[in-house]
Amino acid sequence: MNVREPEMTSVTDLTDKELAQKWKETNWTEVETIVNNLQVRIASAAKNKDWKSVNKLSRLLTNSYYAKLLAVRKVTGNKGGETSGVDGVVWSLPADKMRAVLSLTKKGYRAKPLKRKYIPKKNGKVRPLNIPTLYDRAMQTLYALALSPVEAATGDRTSFGFKPYRSTKDAYAYLFICLSKKIAPQWILEGDIKSCFDEIGHDWILENIPMNKKVLKEFLKAGYIEDFELFPTEKGTPQGGPLSPIIANITLNGIEKVLGERFYSWKNGNIDKPNRNRHKVNYVRFADDFVVTADSEETAHEIIDLIEEFLEPRGLKLSTEKTYVTNISDGFTFLGWTFRKFKGKLLIKPSKESQKSVIAKIRDVIQRGKAWDQDRLIRRLNPIIKGWAQYHNHAVSSKIFSNLDHIVFNMLLAWAKRRHSNKGVWWTIGRYWHRVGTRKYVFSTENQTLEKFSDVKIVRNRLAKLDKNPFIDKEYFEKWKVSEYYRKKKITYSNSVLS
């Protein structure tokens, strides 16, 4: 589909009112359609290894007025759009956004240093978060629009992180398929790459990432500011930039092929169709966390050697603290779930660490809300409870949901008793817990009702086909979303809905 690009107007030729009007009149459906059509062409060319066409189409997209509109909209359309970089600039007004669109260009582009912050990790350590300026974020998003189809077309099929229509639940579903049968592998390599985003070698990135090298170098070598001092970035792709997850994915793509060449035999020489997998090696990755199954402990240790050999040219190493070889009967934790076999039956439950984390989060809200009214407390708790329960609603979670409801009840009872220390327990319960429909003792007001973990139904998650591309086969994924929605809502529908 050839679309004629509108002539780019100079920023100085338009007033703020004209710029704002231009932004408001944008047809976003048309913008997304045009950009998506270009992405489909890029993905198809990359799948066919037509790198000349990939480069040509990528240049076309990154110079496209429509892609620039979409990049600015993506950057400003979330909470991150309210956070400024080192320049303190925020694009809050429509005129500011359109001015940014008209000024996005690679000509003379120089990336500004990153603003560094630290966020706490579950193990008590901190993770550096680097915040680019809004302009640099928009530039990275623009190039990410072109690079993401390449990664999706050439990457590992069982890598589910940072991809359209893929999520942690797909990784869960794939592992369930691999481990649930009686003849399933018994040994598990649970791996983690040490400081993946911070350690990738710049030489490898510049040599292997298929995008404009000058612009890419600006992203990588921008440096960061901490305590008013500028520090250089000699390696890694800073966490916080829109392009970083895609670069990390491309860096790690290829592990599946390395394992396949060693452990699989191929049907008619086709690498996409393994014929035999005698060592029961299955690989799944989300971001820099991965799991590999094996038929024996020796095979698992051989896999470690292969992966370390793969990572070395990229400047990466496996984390000795977080890389384990375990038996499925002992269990392992991945993406917040504990996978373990009991008497030959696979049970996947929310991990104890995940349960402790949500309890701590709820306790913190209740502690901070000692002086809040009941409505405000419910409004703060509901997203935490419902979000956590929906993340785990496909696992074996019913008993855990009930236990968490009991813990939350006790914490809320302590909150209520503190407010009425001179009253009895039953008076306090009657003051804050009411009958709602057929349910008794619901923490509620006239306007708000507290969600319960156990209100969320357990619905098994299915895996979309691994050989489908989120750009080329977008129609398949859209139909898949609709079918999954109706399946989970237990609504019967005719085939005409999906035809």
N, C-alpha and C positions, 0 to 999 in steps of 0.2 A: 504494500500500500504506500504510494508516494503522496506525501502531504506537503504542500507548499508552505514553507515557513514564512510567517509575517515578518516584515521588515522591523528590525530592532530600532526602537526610538531611543535617542540619547536622553539620559536622565535630566540633563540641563534644559531640554526642550519642553518639559512638562512641569506644571505646578503641582503642589501637594494634592490639591483637589482632583486634578486630572489623573494623577498616579493612583489615588485611592479609588476613583471611579473605575479605572482600568482593572484593578485587582478585584473589585466587587463584581464586575461584569464577566469575569472569567468563567467559561464553561468547563467545569472540572471533569465532567464525564468525557468530554472530547479530549481534554488534556491527557487523562489516564489511558484512554483508548489508543491515542497516537503513540504515547511512550511505550505502552504494552506491546503494540505491533512491532516497534523497533526492537524491543527486548526479545520477542519471539524469533525475529530474524537473527539476532546475535546468538541466541541459544541454539538454533538450528545449525548455524555455521560452525559454532564451537563443537557441537556434537559430531559434525562431519569432518572436524579438524581442518576446516577451511579458514586458516588464521589470517589470510589476506582480507577476506570478507569481514572477519571479526574486527580487525583493526579499523577497517573503513567504516563499518556500521557503528562502532564505538565512538569514533570521531564525530560521526553524524549526530549521535545521541547527545554527547557531551556539549555540542555546539547548538543543540536544539533549544529554541525559546520555550517550547512546551515542557521539556525536561527540566529546564531552569525554574519554571513555575512550580512544577511538582516538587523539586528539591527544596525550595524555600517553604512551600506549604508543609512538607514533612517535618522540617526543622522547627517551624513555629507552631505546629499543630499539636504539640504535646507539652507536658510540664517542663521538659528540658528547654523549651523555647523561652521560658521565663528566666533562665539562668545565663548570665553573661560570662564571657571569657575575660582575658586580661584587659581588654579595651573597655569593659563596662557597658557595651552596646547591647540593647535589646530591641528587637523589631516588634513592637507592640501594635503599631498602627498600620492600616492597609497601605498607606503611602510609603511607609518604611519597607514593607515587604515587596512592593512593586519596584521600588528603587533598588533593592537588593537583586531582584531578578534581572534588571537591565544592566547591572554592574558586574554580574558574574562572568568572569572570563579567565582563561589561562594565560593571556598575554600579560607579561610582566608580573605574574602572580607570585607573591611571597607570603608564606604562611606565618602567622604570628605565633609567639611562644604559647604553650599550654598553661592553664592555671591548674595547679596540682592541689588535690584534696585527698584525704585518707578516709576510707570507710572500714568499719570493723568487720572481721570475719568470724565465723562460728568458733574457730579454734582460739580466739582471743587475740590473734594477730590482726594487722591492718593491711588493706589492699590499696595501692595508689590509684586514684582516679584522676585522669587528665581531662580538663575541660577546654576544648578549642573555642575560639570566638565563633559567633553565629555565622560570620562570613565563611570561615574555614569549615564549619560544619556543613554549610550549604554546598560548598565545593566538594567536600568528601561525599556527601549524599548524591550529588550529581554524577560523580564517577562510580559510586556504588551501584547506581541504576544500570550502568553499562557492564560492570564487573560481575554483579550477582548472577545474570544469566549464564555467563561463562563458567562460573563455579558450579552452578546447578547442573550444567550439561556435562561437565568433565569430572565432577567430584565423586567420592565414594558413595555408593547407593545407601549404605547403612550409616551414614553420617546425617544426623537429624537436627543439628543445631543451626540456628540463624538461616533457616530456609523457609520460603513461603509454603504454607499448608503443612509444615512439619512441626513437631513439638516433642516434648519429653514423653508424652503418652505414646508416640509412635515407637520410641526407643523401648519403652516398657512392653508394648505389644510384640515387638520383634523378639525381645528376650523371652517372653512368655512362650512364643512359638518354638524357640530353640531349646528351652529347658523343661517344658511341661511333659514331654513324652517319657515313657519308661526307658527307652533306649537313648535318652538325651545325654549329652556329656556331663561328667561329674566334677570336672575341675574348671576353676574360674580364675582368670587373670584379671584383677581389678587394677587398672592403671590410671595414673595421673601424670601429666607433663609438668615439670617444675617451671613455675613462672613463665608459662608459655608465651603470653602476650609480651612480656618484658624481655625475653631472651632471643627471639627470632633474629637471625643475622640479617643486617641490612643488605649485604652483598647478595645473599640468596634471594631476598625479596625483589631487589631491583633487577635481578637477572631473570626471574621466573614469573613475576606478576604481569599479566598482559594489559598494561595501561601506559599512558603517557609518563615517561621516566622522569621528566623534569618536575611535573606536578607531584608524582609519587615521592620523589626525593624531598620536596618541600614538606610534605606531610610527615615524613619520617624524621627529618633533621630539624624540626621546628624548635626543639628544646622545650624546657618547662621552667616556670617561675615558682619558687618556693621561698617564703620569708624574704621577698623582694630581691632575690638573687636568681640569676639566670643559669641554668644547668643544661649542658648539651645532652642530646639523646643519640647515643652511639649504636644502640641496638634496640630491637623490639618494635612493636607497633602499639602505641599508647592506648590503654583501655579508656573508653569514653568517646572515641571518634567513631562515626558511622561506618567507616571503611575497615576498621580494625577486625571485626569478626569475620568479614569475608576474606581478608588477607590471611588470618589465622586458619580458616577452613582450607584455603588453597594450599597453605604450607603443610597441613597434615593430611591432605588428600593423597592417596597412594598407598597407605598402609594396607588397605583392603586388597589391593593388587599384589603387594609383596607377599602377604600371607597366602593369597590364592595361588601364586606361582609356586610356592613351596609345598603347600598341603593339598591342593585340589588337582584333580585330573579333569580335562575339559572335553566337552562334547563337540566333536568335529572341529576342535581347535578354537572354538568360540569362547573367549574369556568371560562373556556375560552368561554362559550356560555351564556351570560346573556339573560334571557328571558324577564324580565320586568325591566324598569328603570323609575319608577313612579315619582321619584324626579328629573329626567332629569339631573343626575349628570354625567358629562363627564370631564375627567382629561387629561391634556396635559402638558408635561414638556420639557424644553430644558435647560440643565445644571442645575443651581439652581433657575431658573425662571419657574414658573408654573401658569397655569390658570385652574380653575374648574368652570363648569357651574352648576346652580341650579334652581329649580322651585320657590324658595322664598328666601327672605333675611334671614329668620330663618334657612333654610337648609344650606345656605352659612356659617352662624356663627357656626353651628354644625360641618361643615366640618373643620373650623379653629381649633376647639377643638380636633377633631380626628387627624389632622395633627400635632398639637403641642404635643399630646400624643405620636405619632409615633416618633417624632424627639427627644424627651427628652432623651431616653437611648443613643442616638448617640451624645449627647452633643450639639445639635443644637436647634435654636429657630427661629421663624418667625420674620422678620424685621417689626417692628411696623410702620416704615416710608413708607415702600413699599408694605404693604399688605392692600388691599382695597376690599370692597364689593360695587359693583356698578351695576346699571341697564344698560342693553345693549343700551337703548335709550340715555344714557349719554355718553356711549363709554368708551373704555379702550385701553391702549397701551401695546403691547406685541411684542417683538423682532423687534422693529422699525416700526410697523404698528399700526394704529388706527382702531379698530373695532367698528362700531357704526351702529345702525339701524335708518333709516329715514323713517317714515310712513310704517313700517313693512318690509322695504327692507334693507338688510345688505350691507353696503359699507365699504370696507377695503382700506385704503389709507396710503401712507407713512406718518409717524408721523411728527408733526411740529418740534420735537427735532431732528429727522433724517435729515429733510430739512435744519434746521439751521446748523447742523454739517457739511453737505457737502458744504454749502455756505461758512462757516468759513474756511474750508480746501482749497477751491478754492481761496478765498480771500488771504489766507496766502501765497499760491504759487505765486499769481500775485504780492503781495507786495514784496516777496523775489526776484521776477524776473523783477524788474524795469530796470535792465541793461542787461537782457538776450535778445538774438535775438528771433524772432518770432518762429523759428523752435524749439528751446529749450523749450520755454514756452508751445507750443502745445504738445510736447512730455511728459511734466510733467502733463499737465491737462487731457489728454486723458484717462489714466488709472483710474483717479478719477471719471470722468464723466461716462465712460462706465461701470465701476464696480458698481457704485451706481445705475445706471439705470437698469442694469441687475438684481440686487438684488430685485428691486421693479417692475420688468416688468410683474408680474402676478397680481398685485393689480390694483385698480382704480387710475391710475397714469397719464393719458394723459394730463389733464389740469395742473397738478403739473409739469410734464416734460416741458411743454410749458412755464410756469411761470419761472422755473429755467433757461431755455434757455435765456429768456429776462433779467434776473438778471445777468447772465454771460456776455451777450452782453454789458450791461452797464458798468460792471467792466472792461471788455477788452477795451471798448471805452475810459474810463478814463485812462487806462494804455497807450493807443496809443496817446491820446491828451497830456499827460504829456511829451511824447518824442518829440512832435512837437507842442509846445505851441504857436508858431507864425503862425500856419496854421489853416485853417478853418475846420469845422467838416466834410464836404463832401470830402475834400482833404484827410483827415486822414482816413476816411472810405475807399476811393478808394485805399489808400496805403496798407491797411491790409486785407480788405474784397474783395473777388473776386468771379467771376462766376465759378462754378464747375458743369459741365454738364448742367442740366436744373435749377439748384439752383442758386439764386443770393445771394450776401452778405454772403459769406462763409469765415470765418476767416481761411486763408490758405496761403501757400507758394507753390512753385513748388514741394517741397518734402513732405510737411505735410498738413493735413486737420484736423481742430478741430472737434472732435465728438460733437454731440448734444444729449441732453437727449432724445429729441423726435424722434431721429433716431432709438432708440430701440423699437421694436414692443411689444405690449402688448399680452402676450400668457399665458393663464390660466394654472396653475400647477395642475397635478393630483397626487393622493396619491397611492403609491404602497401598496399592501396588508399588513396589520398589522401582520398577522400570519406568514409571511415569515421571515426566519432567514438569515442574510447577509452572513453567512458562509455555512450553510447547503444548502440554496437555492440561492447560488451565480449565478447559471445559469439563474434563474428567474430575478434577478436584472440586469444582463448583457443584457438580452433581453428587459427588461423594459427601460433601458437607450437608447437602439437603437430605440425602438418604440417612446419614448418621443422625441428623436432627430429628427426623421422624421416627427413626428406630429407637432413639433414646427417650423420646416422648411417648413411645408405645402407641403411635398413631398409624393406622393402616392406610395405605394410599395405593392408587393404581399406578401402573407402570407409565401412564401418560404424563404423570408429574415430572418424570425424569427423562422423557423422550423429547 
